[in-house]
């Protein structure tokens, strides 16, 4: 495997892992918010989950196609 292909594979796998972690954190916070201002935490959790899913989509589709904007 050429070095460039290995770097691209490591890149998109790393981006997908980070996005999955962000989405997972957001889901946990949205489902079980800490005590206090639960509505704000729930909204932040949903926003984090959405951001993680969007980042994962970017990592899995355009980044793997080597589109310049990704």
Buried (B, 14 or more C-beta within 10 A) or exposed (E): EEEEEEEBEEEBEEBBEBBBEBBEBBBEBBEEBEEEEEEEBBBBBBEBBEBBBEBBEBBBEBBBEEEEEE
